[in-house]
Structure formats: structure tokens, C-alpha cells
Amino acid sequence: MPYYDEEYKEVRFDIYCSQCVREKEPESDDKCHECLSNPLNLYSEKPINFKEKEK
């Protein structure tokens, strides 16, 4: 499929960052920086390195 037919979604950092295990890490950390550098994600609003905190 061509690139323009793909369904990219805007990443919802406002929702997912506070639920991520890396929430307290600096934005310059490799995993956080990689997430923040990718504001679009294919088929998902979740950041690419999102890992949910255990409840």
C-alpha cells in the first residue's frame, strides 16, 4: 500500500505519558526522546515506546 493510504494517527502524549513507566525520566532520555520525536503513529494514538505502569 502506498504511504498516503496508511492511517496515521496523532500520538496522544497528554494521555499516555502520565501512564507510562518512564514518566519521571527526563525528556532527553533515549526512550522518551524517541517517543517525543514521533508525533504520528500508524493505526494507534499510543507513543511508540509506551509501557504502561503496573497498577
LORO-903003 format. One record per residue: x, y, z of N, C-alpha, C, O in turn; residue in three letters; residue number from 1; chain. Coordinates in Angstrom, 1 decimal. Layout:
REM residues N
{{X,Y,Z},{X,Y,Z},{X,Y,Z},{X,Y,Z},ALA,NUM,A}
...
***
This chain:
REM residues 55
{{0.8,-1.2,0.0},{0.0,0.0,0.0},{0.9,1.3,0.0},{1.9,1.3,0.7},MET,1,A}
{{0.5,2.2,-0.7},{1.2,3.5,-0.7},{1.2,4.2,0.6},{0.2,4.0,1.4},PRO,2,A}
{{2.2,5.0,0.9},{2.3,5.7,2.1},{1.0,6.6,2.4},{0.6,6.6,3.6},TYR,3,A}
{{0.5,7.3,1.4},{-0.6,8.2,1.7},{-1.9,7.4,2.0},{-2.9,8.1,2.5},TYR,4,A}
{{-2.0,6.1,1.8},{-3.2,5.4,2.1},{-3.2,4.8,3.5},{-4.2,4.3,4.0},ASP,5,A}
{{-2.1,4.9,4.2},{-1.9,4.4,5.6},{-2.7,5.4,6.5},{-2.8,6.6,6.3},GLU,6,A}
{{-3.2,4.8,7.6},{-3.9,5.6,8.6},{-3.1,5.9,9.8},{-3.0,5.2,10.8},GLU,7,A}
{{-2.4,7.1,9.7},{-1.6,7.6,10.7},{-2.4,8.4,11.7},{-3.3,9.1,11.3},TYR,8,A}
{{-2.2,8.3,13.0},{-2.9,9.0,14.0},{-1.9,9.8,14.8},{-0.7,9.5,15.0},LYS,9,A}
{{-2.4,11.0,15.3},{-1.6,11.8,16.1},{-1.5,11.2,17.5},{-2.5,10.7,18.1},GLU,10,A}
{{-0.3,11.1,18.0},{0.0,10.5,19.3},{-0.5,11.4,20.4},{-0.3,12.6,20.4},VAL,11,A}
{{-1.2,10.8,21.4},{-1.8,11.5,22.5},{-0.9,11.5,23.7},{-1.1,10.7,24.7},ARG,12,A}
{{0.2,12.3,23.6},{1.1,12.3,24.8},{0.4,12.8,26.0},{0.8,12.4,27.1},PHE,13,A}
{{-0.6,13.7,25.9},{-1.3,14.2,27.1},{-2.0,13.1,27.9},{-2.2,13.2,29.1},ASP,14,A}
{{-2.3,12.0,27.2},{-2.9,10.9,27.9},{-1.9,9.8,28.4},{-1.9,9.4,29.5},ILE,15,A}
{{-1.0,9.4,27.5},{-0.2,8.3,27.7},{1.1,8.5,28.5},{1.5,7.6,29.2},TYR,16,A}
{{1.7,9.7,28.4},{2.9,10.0,29.2},{2.7,9.8,30.7},{3.6,9.3,31.4},CYS,17,A}
{{1.6,10.2,31.2},{1.3,10.1,32.7},{1.1,8.7,33.1},{1.1,8.4,34.3},SER,18,A}
{{0.8,7.8,32.2},{0.5,6.4,32.4},{1.7,5.5,32.2},{1.7,4.3,32.4},GLN,19,A}
{{2.8,6.1,31.7},{4.0,5.3,31.3},{5.0,5.1,32.4},{5.1,6.0,33.3},CYS,20,A}
{{5.7,4.0,32.4},{6.7,3.7,33.5},{7.8,4.7,33.4},{8.5,4.9,34.4},VAL,21,A}
{{8.0,5.4,32.3},{9.1,6.3,32.1},{8.7,7.8,32.4},{9.4,8.7,32.0},ARG,22,A}
{{7.6,8.0,33.0},{7.0,9.3,33.2},{8.0,10.2,33.9},{8.1,11.4,33.6},GLU,23,A}
{{8.7,9.8,34.9},{9.7,10.6,35.7},{11.0,10.8,35.0},{11.9,11.6,35.5},LYS,24,A}
{{11.3,10.1,33.9},{12.6,10.2,33.2},{12.6,11.5,32.5},{11.6,12.0,32.0},GLU,25,A}
{{13.8,12.1,32.3},{13.9,13.3,31.5},{13.5,13.1,30.1},{13.7,12.0,29.5},PRO,26,A}
{{13.0,14.1,29.5},{12.7,14.1,28.1},{13.9,13.8,27.2},{13.7,13.3,26.1},GLU,27,A}
{{15.0,14.1,27.6},{16.2,13.8,26.8},{16.7,12.3,26.9},{17.6,11.9,26.1},SER,28,A}
{{16.1,11.5,27.8},{16.4,10.1,27.8},{16.1,9.5,26.5},{15.1,9.9,25.8},ASP,29,A}
{{16.9,8.5,26.1},{16.7,7.9,24.7},{15.3,7.5,24.4},{14.8,7.8,23.3},ASP,30,A}
{{14.7,6.7,25.3},{13.3,6.2,25.0},{12.3,7.3,25.0},{11.5,7.3,24.1},LYS,31,A}
{{12.4,8.3,25.9},{11.4,9.4,25.9},{11.7,10.3,24.6},{10.7,10.7,24.0},CYS,32,A}
{{12.9,10.5,24.3},{13.2,11.4,23.2},{12.7,10.7,21.9},{12.1,11.4,21.0},HIS,33,A}
{{12.9,9.4,21.8},{12.4,8.7,20.6},{10.9,8.9,20.5},{10.4,9.1,19.4},GLU,34,A}
{{10.2,8.7,21.6},{8.7,8.8,21.5},{8.3,10.2,21.1},{7.5,10.4,20.2},CYS,35,A}
{{8.9,11.2,21.8},{8.5,12.6,21.5},{8.9,13.1,20.1},{8.3,14.0,19.6},LEU,36,A}
{{9.8,12.4,19.5},{10.2,12.7,18.1},{9.3,12.1,17.1},{9.5,12.4,15.9},SER,37,A}
{{8.4,11.3,17.5},{7.5,10.7,16.6},{6.0,11.0,16.9},{5.3,10.2,17.6},ASN,38,A}
{{5.5,12.2,16.5},{4.2,12.6,16.9},{3.1,11.9,16.1},{1.9,12.1,16.4},PRO,39,A}
{{3.4,11.0,15.1},{2.4,10.3,14.4},{2.7,8.8,14.5},{3.9,8.4,14.6},LEU,40,A}
{{1.7,8.0,14.6},{1.9,6.5,14.7},{0.9,5.8,13.8},{-0.3,6.3,13.7},ASN,41,A}
{{1.3,4.8,13.2},{0.4,4.0,12.3},{-0.7,3.3,13.1},{-0.3,2.4,14.0},LEU,42,A}
{{-1.9,3.6,12.9},{-3.1,2.9,13.5},{-3.2,3.1,15.0},{-4.1,2.5,15.6},TYR,43,A}
{{-2.4,3.9,15.7},{-2.5,4.0,17.1},{-2.2,5.4,17.6},{-1.4,6.1,17.0},SER,44,A}
{{-2.8,5.8,18.7},{-2.6,7.0,19.4},{-1.5,6.9,20.5},{-1.1,7.9,21.0},GLU,45,A}
{{-1.0,5.7,20.7},{0.0,5.4,21.8},{1.3,5.8,21.2},{1.7,5.6,20.1},LYS,46,A}
{{2.2,6.3,22.1},{3.6,6.6,21.7},{4.3,5.3,21.4},{3.9,4.2,21.9},PRO,47,A}
{{5.3,5.3,20.6},{6.0,4.1,20.2},{6.7,3.3,21.3},{6.8,2.1,21.2},ILE,48,A}
{{7.2,4.0,22.3},{7.8,3.3,23.4},{7.0,3.2,24.7},{7.5,3.0,25.8},ASN,49,A}
{{5.7,3.4,24.6},{4.8,3.4,25.7},{4.8,2.0,26.4},{4.7,1.0,25.8},PHE,50,A}
{{5.0,2.1,27.7},{4.9,0.9,28.5},{4.1,1.2,29.8},{4.6,2.0,30.6},LYS,51,A}
{{3.0,0.7,29.9},{2.0,1.0,31.0},{2.6,0.7,32.4},{3.2,-0.4,32.6},GLU,52,A}
{{2.3,1.6,33.3},{2.7,1.3,34.7},{1.9,0.1,35.3},{0.7,-0.1,34.9},LYS,53,A}
{{2.5,-0.6,36.1},{1.7,-1.7,36.8},{0.8,-1.0,37.8},{1.2,0.0,38.5},GLU,54,A}
{{-0.4,-1.6,38.0},{-1.3,-1.0,38.9},{-1.3,-1.6,40.2},{-2.0,-1.3,41.2},LYS,55,A}
***
